[in-house]
């Protein structure tokens, strides 16, 4: 019985806080007398954090429609220039259709034929009116020739509209054929090729990936308190080997820190004249920011 009562007392003591909350009681929690030290806001022993590099831009390029790849003009690792042709779909059928549309758009024969019919109908209508005035035609015959003239004028308008429609269809087909060729959006390097010659294209998946490494991105996780001392456009020292240090510019701070780890992501821009590959580990010197945060 004593053991049971002891357990009840212990349980009551442990759950006191919960019952106090239910009953509306409040507790005063004393502030910690331990001063904030650099190590408590910055877990790195020497104030240097480790991040990694990313491509400045990664272009995942896909064809807009299904088809078969006819030609691949580059290989993985190639340096490409903006506008350079990378991959072409088999467009022979589309090219043949374009020739038909170009022929129809260029032809003026339907319009000329409609103009001739209109002119003939006008002559007949005018002649019928002259005969009527001389007493040689009745009202019915004049009305018929007038109606034939109106029909001829409508046919001429229709022929002109059809030619304009052929021009629009021709231009649409040209655009469709242009989109069957993939070109480089910017200067960069071919990272991966997903479609070989003769393979079927899936518009929902990229056919080729181009990365641009002239400038690299750096992502590093920084303790949230220390990150409050950093702002966009700040210059921070970075190094691959902790020996040679260069400046990188802060380009973005995550709008939200991770409450669980107490860390916040910071992104920097680093010039890359040596064409170093992305994906390498890199060190970011935050000792100055750490000292400011500690004070």
DANOR-V809439 format. One record per run of one state. SS is the DSSP state (2 for helix, 1 for strand, 0 for the rest). FROM is the first residue (numbers start at 1). LEN is the number of residues. If there is no record, write none. Layout:
ss/from/len
SS/FROM/LEN
SS/FROM/LEN
//
This chain:
ss/from/len
0/1/1
2/2/13
0/15/1
2/16/8
0/24/14
2/38/4
0/42/6
1/48/14
0/62/5
1/67/6
0/73/6
1/79/2
0/81/4
1/85/5
0/90/2
2/92/15
0/107/2
2/109/25
0/134/5
2/139/40
0/179/2
1/181/3
0/184/4
1/188/6
0/194/6
1/200/2
0/202/6
1/208/16
2/224/4
0/228/7
1/235/5
0/240/6
1/246/8
0/254/4
1/258/1
0/259/4
1/263/9
0/272/9
1/281/5
0/286/1
2/287/8
0/295/1
//
